[in-house]
């Protein structure tokens, strides 16, 4: 059994990649609440609940998210990058990174943005480029 996010990290299901390491993967949320809304996941750990992840992998996930957030901040004009952990839909631990200009930008109840493939691609490429500069 593998989750949709495991399949995304392996490339079996397509995604708009923004960063990756051997153990972690980051890609655009397909139903973004703002432009540049990113999900950060462990590739192989299929724990539903983030706080069930062992300490080493948990720390690694957040360290990776920190780097991805730095790239998001450079690529997407925003005051800061907000963080949320929900897990109400997909049972594979993940961190939401959300570019914020106001508190309201972190409202998951608002209608999701509908972006074209080209827009998703452009946003992902800009974050990926900034992530590359951090290496
Ligand atoms: P939650 O589990 O409540 O944190 O929400 C899961 C998030 O994953 C939602 O914001 C979805 O839009 C997002 N999502 C679900 N499937 C995909 C996918 N195939 N590609 C990108 N994002 C996805």
Backbone and ligand atoms as CSV (ligand in chain L), in Angstrom:
chain,resi,resn,atom,element,x,y,z
A,1,UNK,N,N,0.844,-1.187,0.000
A,1,UNK,CA,C,0.000,0.000,0.000
A,1,UNK,C,C,0.888,1.248,0.000
A,2,UNK,N,N,0.617,2.172,-0.915
A,2,UNK,CA,C,1.370,3.415,-0.822
A,2,UNK,C,C,0.420,4.590,-1.002
A,3,UNK,N,N,0.743,5.692,-0.363
A,3,UNK,CA,C,-0.159,6.844,-0.372
A,3,UNK,C,C,0.023,7.649,-1.658
A,4,UNK,N,N,-0.911,8.522,-1.925
A,4,UNK,CA,C,-0.816,9.390,-3.104
A,4,UNK,C,C,0.465,10.231,-3.042
A,5,UNK,N,N,0.872,10.626,-1.832
A,5,UNK,CA,C,2.072,11.456,-1.730
A,5,UNK,C,C,3.343,10.629,-1.945
A,6,UNK,N,N,3.340,9.356,-1.583
A,6,UNK,CA,C,4.488,8.491,-1.896
A,6,UNK,C,C,4.616,8.376,-3.410
A,7,UNK,N,N,3.466,8.234,-4.062
A,7,UNK,CA,C,3.469,8.126,-5.534
A,7,UNK,C,C,3.924,9.439,-6.177
A,8,UNK,N,N,3.595,10.550,-5.576
A,8,UNK,CA,C,4.060,11.848,-6.081
A,8,UNK,C,C,5.577,11.957,-5.921
A,9,UNK,N,N,6.074,11.582,-4.753
A,9,UNK,CA,C,7.522,11.697,-4.498
A,9,UNK,C,C,8.323,10.779,-5.422
A,10,UNK,N,N,7.735,9.647,-5.804
A,10,UNK,CA,C,8.466,8.705,-6.677
A,10,UNK,C,C,8.310,9.065,-8.153
A,11,UNK,N,N,7.417,10.000,-8.452
A,11,UNK,CA,C,7.201,10.407,-9.844
A,11,UNK,C,C,6.112,9.603,-10.543
A,12,UNK,N,N,5.536,8.645,-9.801
A,12,UNK,CA,C,4.468,7.816,-10.380
A,12,UNK,C,C,3.232,8.673,-10.700
A,13,UNK,N,N,2.994,9.664,-9.834
A,13,UNK,CA,C,1.920,10.642,-10.075
A,13,UNK,C,C,2.608,11.993,-10.275
A,14,UNK,N,N,2.246,12.738,-11.332
A,14,UNK,CA,C,2.936,14.008,-11.598
A,14,UNK,C,C,2.669,15.073,-10.539
A,15,UNK,N,N,3.645,15.960,-10.384
A,15,UNK,CA,C,3.481,17.081,-9.452
A,15,UNK,C,C,4.354,18.224,-9.949
A,16,UNK,N,N,4.147,19.381,-9.362
A,16,UNK,CA,C,4.985,20.542,-9.676
A,16,UNK,C,C,6.058,20.629,-8.603
A,17,UNK,N,N,7.192,20.002,-8.891
A,17,UNK,CA,C,8.286,19.911,-7.910
A,17,UNK,C,C,8.905,21.280,-7.646
A,18,UNK,N,N,9.180,21.566,-6.380
A,18,UNK,CA,C,9.900,22.806,-6.060
A,18,UNK,C,C,11.237,22.546,-5.369
A,19,UNK,N,N,11.412,21.351,-4.784
A,19,UNK,CA,C,12.682,21.019,-4.114
A,19,UNK,C,C,12.674,19.541,-3.766
A,20,UNK,N,N,13.860,18.970,-3.654
A,20,UNK,CA,C,13.916,17.578,-3.206
A,20,UNK,C,C,15.283,17.242,-2.639
A,21,UNK,N,N,15.289,16.238,-1.761
A,21,UNK,CA,C,16.510,15.595,-1.316
A,21,UNK,C,C,16.230,14.098,-1.427
A,22,UNK,N,N,17.203,13.305,-0.990
A,22,UNK,CA,C,16.977,11.859,-1.047
A,22,UNK,C,C,15.774,11.460,-0.169
A,23,UNK,N,N,15.597,12.146,0.944
A,23,UNK,CA,C,14.574,11.731,1.912
A,23,UNK,C,C,13.298,12.566,1.897
A,24,UNK,N,N,13.374,13.743,1.299
A,24,UNK,CA,C,12.223,14.658,1.379
A,24,UNK,C,C,11.897,15.242,0.006
A,25,UNK,N,N,10.646,15.693,-0.120
A,25,UNK,CA,C,10.176,16.196,-1.414
A,25,UNK,C,C,9.221,17.362,-1.160
A,26,UNK,N,N,9.280,18.372,-2.020
A,26,UNK,CA,C,8.374,19.524,-1.887
A,26,UNK,C,C,7.771,19.847,-3.250
A,27,UNK,N,N,6.480,20.146,-3.242
A,27,UNK,CA,C,5.752,20.376,-4.506
A,27,UNK,C,C,4.586,21.324,-4.244
A,28,UNK,N,N,4.047,21.874,-5.338
A,28,UNK,CA,C,2.935,22.826,-5.179
A,28,UNK,C,C,1.649,22.106,-4.805
A,29,UNK,N,N,0.929,22.678,-3.846
A,29,UNK,CA,C,-0.419,22.177,-3.548
A,29,UNK,C,C,-1.292,22.452,-4.770
A,30,UNK,N,N,-2.021,21.434,-5.186
A,30,UNK,CA,C,-2.806,21.543,-6.419
A,30,UNK,C,C,-4.068,22.400,-6.215
A,31,UNK,N,N,-4.451,22.611,-4.955
A,31,UNK,CA,C,-5.586,23.494,-4.622
A,31,UNK,C,C,-5.079,24.622,-3.718
A,32,UNK,N,N,-4.275,25.511,-4.286
A,32,UNK,CA,C,-3.574,26.486,-3.428
A,32,UNK,C,C,-4.504,27.521,-2.807
A,33,UNK,N,N,-4.182,27.893,-1.558
A,33,UNK,CA,C,-4.942,28.996,-0.954
A,33,UNK,C,C,-4.306,30.335,-1.328
A,34,UNK,N,N,-3.023,30.328,-1.679
A,34,UNK,CA,C,-2.364,31.499,-2.268
A,34,UNK,C,C,-1.338,30.996,-3.287
A,35,UNK,N,N,-0.852,31.875,-4.134
A,35,UNK,CA,C,0.210,31.494,-5.068
A,35,UNK,C,C,1.469,31.103,-4.295
A,36,UNK,N,N,2.044,29.964,-4.661
A,36,UNK,CA,C,3.267,29.533,-3.990
A,36,UNK,C,C,3.012,28.652,-2.782
A,37,UNK,N,N,1.787,28.160,-2.626
A,37,UNK,CA,C,1.420,27.238,-1.538
A,37,UNK,C,C,2.094,25.881,-1.820
A,38,UNK,N,N,2.951,25.496,-0.879
A,38,UNK,CA,C,3.807,24.311,-1.087
A,38,UNK,C,C,3.523,23.250,-0.027
A,39,UNK,N,N,3.670,21.996,-0.407
A,39,UNK,CA,C,3.600,20.880,0.540
A,39,UNK,C,C,4.974,20.237,0.656
A,40,UNK,N,N,5.362,19.918,1.865
A,40,UNK,CA,C,6.665,19.303,2.128
A,40,UNK,C,C,6.417,17.939,2.766
A,41,UNK,N,N,7.006,16.908,2.203
A,41,UNK,CA,C,6.708,15.541,2.692
A,41,UNK,C,C,7.981,14.706,2.851
A,42,UNK,N,N,7.923,13.712,3.739
A,42,UNK,CA,C,8.977,12.690,3.714
A,42,UNK,C,C,8.664,11.738,2.563
A,43,UNK,N,N,9.680,11.302,1.852
A,43,UNK,CA,C,9.436,10.450,0.685
A,43,UNK,C,C,8.901,9.067,1.046
A,44,UNK,N,N,9.551,8.467,2.046
A,44,UNK,CA,C,9.261,7.041,2.269
A,44,UNK,C,C,8.474,6.752,3.533
A,45,UNK,N,N,8.402,7.734,4.418
A,45,UNK,CA,C,7.693,7.487,5.677
A,45,UNK,C,C,6.213,7.753,5.466
A,46,UNK,N,N,5.411,6.721,5.674
A,46,UNK,CA,C,3.987,6.860,5.399
A,46,UNK,C,C,3.157,6.973,6.672
A,47,UNK,N,N,3.692,7.723,7.622
A,47,UNK,CA,C,2.909,7.975,8.836
A,47,UNK,C,C,1.817,8.978,8.500
A,48,UNK,N,N,0.629,8.718,8.959
A,48,UNK,CA,C,-0.483,9.638,8.751
A,48,UNK,C,C,-0.258,10.920,9.572
A,49,UNK,N,N,0.097,10.698,10.861
A,49,UNK,CA,C,0.151,11.822,11.808
A,49,UNK,C,C,1.607,12.257,11.981
A,50,UNK,N,N,1.863,13.530,11.736
A,50,UNK,CA,C,3.252,14.029,11.730
A,50,UNK,C,C,3.969,13.756,13.063
A,51,UNK,N,N,3.239,13.779,14.160
A,51,UNK,CA,C,3.882,13.594,15.463
A,51,UNK,C,C,4.156,12.120,15.778
A,52,UNK,N,N,3.813,11.238,14.843
A,52,UNK,CA,C,4.188,9.820,14.985
A,52,UNK,C,C,5.524,9.521,14.290
A,53,UNK,N,N,6.090,10.500,13.598
A,53,UNK,CA,C,7.368,10.287,12.901
A,53,UNK,C,C,8.505,10.266,13.931
A,54,UNK,N,N,9.485,9.382,13.709
A,54,UNK,CA,C,10.588,9.306,14.673
A,54,UNK,C,C,11.381,10.616,14.666
A,55,UNK,N,N,12.079,10.866,15.766
A,55,UNK,CA,C,12.698,12.172,15.995
A,55,UNK,C,C,13.657,12.600,14.887
A,56,UNK,N,N,14.486,11.665,14.412
A,56,UNK,CA,C,15.498,12.033,13.407
A,56,UNK,C,C,14.827,12.482,12.108
A,57,UNK,N,N,13.857,11.705,11.651
A,57,UNK,CA,C,13.170,12.051,10.398
A,57,UNK,C,C,12.325,13.313,10.579
A,58,UNK,N,N,11.737,13.455,11.762
A,58,UNK,CA,C,10.908,14.636,12.056
A,58,UNK,C,C,11.764,15.907,11.981
A,59,UNK,N,N,12.952,15.839,12.607
A,59,UNK,CA,C,13.857,16.994,12.559
A,59,UNK,C,C,14.321,17.258,11.135
A,60,UNK,N,N,14.603,16.196,10.411
A,60,UNK,CA,C,15.049,16.342,9.022
A,60,UNK,C,C,13.980,16.984,8.153
A,61,UNK,N,N,12.737,16.589,8.392
A,61,UNK,CA,C,11.615,17.142,7.619
A,61,UNK,C,C,11.512,18.655,7.845
A,62,UNK,N,N,11.622,19.075,9.095
A,62,UNK,CA,C,11.489,20.509,9.392
A,62,UNK,C,C,12.702,21.294,8.898
A,63,UNK,N,N,13.879,20.673,8.953
A,63,UNK,CA,C,15.080,21.356,8.445
A,63,UNK,C,C,14.952,21.559,6.932
A,64,UNK,N,N,14.418,20.553,6.253
A,64,UNK,CA,C,14.180,20.675,4.807
A,64,UNK,C,C,13.124,21.756,4.552
A,65,UNK,N,N,12.045,21.736,5.330
A,65,UNK,CA,C,10.972,22.734,5.156
A,65,UNK,C,C,11.520,24.151,5.334
A,66,UNK,N,N,12.466,24.297,6.256
A,66,UNK,CA,C,13.056,25.626,6.492
A,66,UNK,C,C,13.761,26.131,5.239
A,67,UNK,N,N,14.487,25.239,4.600
A,67,UNK,CA,C,15.212,25.614,3.387
A,67,UNK,C,C,14.232,25.923,2.243
A,68,UNK,N,N,13.210,25.099,2.142
A,68,UNK,CA,C,12.210,25.322,1.092
A,68,UNK,C,C,11.508,26.663,1.339
A,69,UNK,N,N,11.216,26.954,2.598
A,69,UNK,CA,C,10.558,28.231,2.935
A,69,UNK,C,C,11.430,29.409,2.513
A,70,UNK,N,N,12.719,29.260,2.672
A,70,UNK,CA,C,13.652,30.323,2.260
A,70,UNK,C,C,13.539,30.553,0.747
A,71,UNK,N,N,13.463,29.462,0.014
A,71,UNK,CA,C,13.329,29.565,-1.449
A,71,UNK,C,C,11.979,30.175,-1.823
A,72,UNK,N,N,10.917,29.758,-1.127
A,72,UNK,CA,C,9.577,30.302,-1.402
A,72,UNK,C,C,9.590,31.809,-1.161
A,73,UNK,N,N,10.189,32.223,-0.052
A,73,UNK,CA,C,10.225,33.651,0.321
A,73,UNK,C,C,10.932,34.476,-0.753
A,74,UNK,N,N,11.969,33.895,-1.357
A,74,UNK,CA,C,12.699,34.620,-2.404
A,74,UNK,C,C,11.922,34.651,-3.721
A,75,UNK,N,N,11.182,33.590,-3.997
A,75,UNK,CA,C,10.504,33.481,-5.292
A,75,UNK,C,C,9.151,34.189,-5.327
A,76,UNK,N,N,8.472,34.196,-4.193
A,76,UNK,CA,C,7.103,34.730,-4.146
A,76,UNK,C,C,7.086,35.968,-3.243
A,77,UNK,N,N,6.686,37.116,-3.774
A,77,UNK,CA,C,6.650,38.309,-2.920
A,77,UNK,C,C,5.692,38.090,-1.748
A,78,UNK,N,N,6.203,38.192,-0.516
A,78,UNK,CA,C,5.358,37.990,0.665
A,78,UNK,C,C,6.089,38.544,1.888
A,79,UNK,N,N,5.326,38.759,2.954
A,79,UNK,CA,C,5.951,39.266,4.172
A,79,UNK,C,C,6.727,38.165,4.882
A,80,UNK,N,N,6.126,36.989,4.908
A,80,UNK,CA,C,6.781,35.835,5.505
A,80,UNK,C,C,6.082,34.566,5.030
A,81,UNK,N,N,6.727,33.445,5.301
A,81,UNK,CA,C,6.116,32.174,4.906
A,81,UNK,C,C,5.494,31.537,6.147
A,82,UNK,N,N,4.199,31.305,6.071
A,82,UNK,CA,C,3.486,30.671,7.181
A,82,UNK,C,C,3.532,29.163,7.069
A,83,UNK,N,N,3.263,28.519,8.186
A,83,UNK,CA,C,3.335,27.057,8.261
A,83,UNK,C,C,2.027,26.521,8.829
A,84,UNK,N,N,1.552,25.420,8.257
A,84,UNK,CA,C,0.383,24.749,8.830
A,84,UNK,C,C,0.533,23.247,8.675
A,85,UNK,N,N,0.054,22.531,9.662
A,85,UNK,CA,C,-0.014,21.069,9.561
A,85,UNK,C,C,-1.466,20.693,9.824
A,86,UNK,N,N,-2.122,20.147,8.807
A,86,UNK,CA,C,-3.535,19.783,8.953
A,86,UNK,C,C,-3.696,18.260,8.891
A,87,UNK,N,N,-3.519,17.724,7.687
A,87,UNK,CA,C,-3.629,16.265,7.560
A,87,UNK,C,C,-5.055,15.764,7.619
A,88,UNK,N,N,-6.016,16.621,7.277
A,88,UNK,CA,C,-7.414,16.196,7.322
A,88,UNK,C,C,-7.797,15.387,6.085
A,89,UNK,N,N,-7.019,15.509,5.011
A,89,UNK,CA,C,-7.370,14.838,3.745
A,89,UNK,C,C,-6.453,13.683,3.401
A,90,UNK,N,N,-5.159,13.949,3.438
A,90,UNK,CA,C,-4.193,12.951,2.938
A,90,UNK,C,C,-3.428,12.331,4.114
A,91,UNK,N,N,-3.519,10.988,4.267
A,91,UNK,CA,C,-2.904,10.330,5.421
A,91,UNK,C,C,-1.417,10.038,5.219
A,92,UNK,N,N,-0.681,11.063,4.858
A,92,UNK,CA,C,0.775,10.975,4.693
A,92,UNK,C,C,1.290,12.313,5.213
A,93,UNK,N,N,2.011,12.279,6.317
A,93,UNK,CA,C,2.410,13.516,6.993
A,93,UNK,C,C,2.967,14.548,6.026
A,94,UNK,N,N,2.547,15.797,6.182
A,94,UNK,CA,C,3.031,16.867,5.310
A,94,UNK,C,C,2.895,18.211,6.011
A,95,UNK,N,N,3.750,19.124,5.571
A,95,UNK,CA,C,3.751,20.490,6.092
A,95,UNK,C,C,3.311,21.426,4.966
A,96,UNK,N,N,2.363,22.297,5.254
A,96,UNK,CA,C,1.981,23.333,4.286
A,96,UNK,C,C,2.874,24.556,4.515
A,97,UNK,N,N,3.456,25.080,3.453
A,97,UNK,CA,C,4.173,26.363,3.500
A,97,UNK,C,C,3.361,27.347,2.668
A,98,UNK,N,N,2.983,28.460,3.286
A,98,UNK,CA,C,2.053,29.393,2.630
A,98,UNK,C,C,2.617,30.816,2.671
A,99,UNK,N,N,2.927,31.381,1.497
A,99,UNK,CA,C,3.386,32.774,1.482
A,99,UNK,C,C,2.298,33.694,2.042
A,100,UNK,N,N,2.669,34.518,3.009
A,100,UNK,CA,C,1.675,35.361,3.694
A,100,UNK,C,C,1.949,36.844,3.500
A,101,UNK,N,N,0.879,37.577,3.214
A,101,UNK,CA,C,0.947,39.032,3.308
A,101,UNK,C,C,0.026,39.542,4.401
A,102,UNK,N,N,-0.902,38.684,4.820
A,102,UNK,CA,C,-1.765,39.023,5.957
A,102,UNK,C,C,-2.213,37.722,6.598
A,103,UNK,N,N,-2.782,37.848,7.796
A,103,UNK,CA,C,-3.262,36.680,8.539
A,103,UNK,C,C,-4.299,35.902,7.718
A,104,UNK,N,N,-5.101,36.640,6.946
A,104,UNK,CA,C,-6.178,36.011,6.183
A,104,UNK,C,C,-5.651,35.044,5.124
A,105,UNK,N,N,-4.382,35.201,4.754
A,105,UNK,CA,C,-3.815,34.312,3.725
A,105,UNK,C,C,-3.681,32.866,4.203
A,106,UNK,N,N,-3.783,32.659,5.507
A,106,UNK,CA,C,-3.650,31.292,6.026
A,106,UNK,C,C,-5.016,30.683,6.366
A,107,UNK,N,N,-6.040,31.136,5.631
A,107,UNK,CA,C,-7.390,30.625,5.869
A,107,UNK,C,C,-7.697,29.503,4.877
A,108,UNK,N,N,-7.720,28.269,5.364
A,108,UNK,CA,C,-7.947,27.112,4.493
A,108,UNK,C,C,-9.415,26.960,4.083
A,109,UNK,N,N,-10.285,27.785,4.650
A,109,UNK,CA,C,-11.707,27.659,4.302
A,109,UNK,C,C,-12.076,28.485,3.077
A,110,UNK,N,N,-11.184,29.386,2.681
A,110,UNK,CA,C,-11.559,30.250,1.554
A,110,UNK,C,C,-11.450,29.476,0.231
A,111,UNK,N,N,-12.141,29.954,-0.826
A,111,UNK,CA,C,-12.098,29.256,-2.114
A,111,UNK,C,C,-10.662,29.128,-2.610
A,112,UNK,N,N,-10.343,27.962,-3.165
A,112,UNK,CA,C,-8.978,27.725,-3.630
A,112,UNK,C,C,-8.738,28.467,-4.949
A,113,UNK,N,N,-7.499,28.822,-5.204
A,113,UNK,CA,C,-7.167,29.496,-6.462
A,113,UNK,C,C,-7.231,28.487,-7.603
A,114,UNK,N,N,-7.669,28.975,-8.753
A,114,UNK,CA,C,-7.620,28.104,-9.936
A,114,UNK,C,C,-6.540,28.639,-10.852
A,115,UNK,N,N,-5.431,27.945,-10.902
A,115,UNK,CA,C,-4.296,28.384,-11.710
A,115,UNK,C,C,-4.161,27.508,-12.938
A,116,UNK,N,N,-3.648,28.092,-14.018
A,116,UNK,CA,C,-3.410,27.295,-15.223
A,116,UNK,C,C,-2.150,26.452,-15.023
A,117,UNK,N,N,-2.020,25.440,-15.887
A,117,UNK,CA,C,-0.807,24.610,-15.868
A,117,UNK,C,C,0.435,25.473,-16.001
A,118,UNK,N,N,0.321,26.476,-16.885
A,118,UNK,CA,C,1.459,27.367,-17.134
A,118,UNK,C,C,1.824,28.146,-15.871
A,119,UNK,N,N,0.792,28.603,-15.146
A,119,UNK,CA,C,1.068,29.351,-13.907
A,119,UNK,C,C,1.712,28.451,-12.849
A,120,UNK,N,N,1.169,27.240,-12.697
A,120,UNK,CA,C,1.770,26.294,-11.740
A,120,UNK,C,C,3.236,26.055,-12.119
A,121,UNK,N,N,3.465,25.841,-13.412
A,121,UNK,CA,C,4.826,25.545,-13.877
A,121,UNK,C,C,5.761,26.718,-13.595
A,122,UNK,N,N,5.274,27.922,-13.873
A,122,UNK,CA,C,6.101,29.116,-13.680
A,122,UNK,C,C,6.438,29.306,-12.188
A,123,UNK,N,N,5.444,29.132,-11.344
A,123,UNK,CA,C,5.671,29.293,-9.897
A,123,UNK,C,C,6.660,28.233,-9.403
A,124,UNK,N,N,6.428,26.983,-9.818
A,124,UNK,CA,C,7.309,25.889,-9.366
A,124,UNK,C,C,8.736,26.137,-9.829
A,125,UNK,N,N,8.877,26.568,-11.060
A,125,UNK,CA,C,10.237,26.812,-11.577
A,125,UNK,C,C,10.936,27.929,-10.817
A,126,UNK,N,N,10.170,28.955,-10.459
A,126,UNK,CA,C,10.818,30.070,-9.761
A,126,UNK,C,C,11.278,29.641,-8.369
A,127,UNK,N,N,10.495,28.804,-7.694
A,127,UNK,CA,C,10.909,28.318,-6.361
A,127,UNK,C,C,12.084,27.349,-6.507
A,128,UNK,N,N,11.978,26.465,-7.493
A,128,UNK,CA,C,13.061,25.490,-7.729
A,128,UNK,C,C,14.391,26.203,-8.020
A,129,UNK,N,N,14.312,27.283,-8.782
A,129,UNK,CA,C,15.526,28.053,-9.100
A,129,UNK,C,C,16.131,28.642,-7.825
A,130,UNK,N,N,15.285,29.223,-6.979
A,130,UNK,CA,C,15.798,29.805,-5.728
A,130,UNK,C,C,16.342,28.721,-4.804
A,131,UNK,N,N,15.662,27.574,-4.784
A,131,UNK,CA,C,16.154,26.459,-3.952
A,131,UNK,C,C,17.534,26.016,-4.445
A,132,UNK,N,N,17.691,25.985,-5.750
A,132,UNK,CA,C,18.983,25.591,-6.337
A,132,UNK,C,C,20.106,26.520,-5.909
A,133,UNK,N,N,19.783,27.802,-5.776
A,133,UNK,CA,C,20.809,28.790,-5.385
A,133,UNK,C,C,21.256,28.591,-3.932
A,134,UNK,N,N,20.425,27.932,-3.128
A,134,UNK,CA,C,20.758,27.732,-1.720
A,134,UNK,C,C,21.696,26.545,-1.510
A,135,UNK,N,N,21.878,25.740,-2.547
A,135,UNK,CA,C,22.681,24.511,-2.379
A,135,UNK,C,C,24.179,24.807,-2.372
L,1,LIG,P1,P,-4.577,18.101,4.425
L,1,LIG,O1,O,-4.398,16.591,4.451
L,1,LIG,O2,O,-5.823,18.542,5.140
L,1,LIG,O3,O,-3.353,18.818,4.921
L,1,LIG,O4,O,-4.783,18.517,2.911
L,1,LIG,C1,C,-4.108,17.866,1.878
L,1,LIG,C2,C,-3.633,18.870,0.850
L,1,LIG,O5,O,-3.052,18.130,-0.211
L,1,LIG,C3,C,-4.748,19.719,0.261
L,1,LIG,O6,O,-4.395,21.090,0.386
L,1,LIG,C4,C,-4.807,19.273,-1.202
L,1,LIG,O7,O,-5.092,20.328,-2.091
L,1,LIG,C5,C,-3.414,18.727,-1.428
L,1,LIG,N1,N,-3.343,17.702,-2.469
L,1,LIG,C6,C,-4.082,16.575,-2.553
L,1,LIG,N2,N,-3.748,15.855,-3.643
L,1,LIG,C7,C,-2.772,16.544,-4.250
L,1,LIG,C8,C,-1.991,16.347,-5.425
L,1,LIG,N3,N,-2.172,15.271,-6.213
L,1,LIG,N4,N,-1.065,17.272,-5.774
L,1,LIG,C9,C,-0.876,18.370,-4.994
L,1,LIG,N5,N,-1.572,18.611,-3.872
L,1,LIG,C10,C,-2.500,17.733,-3.501
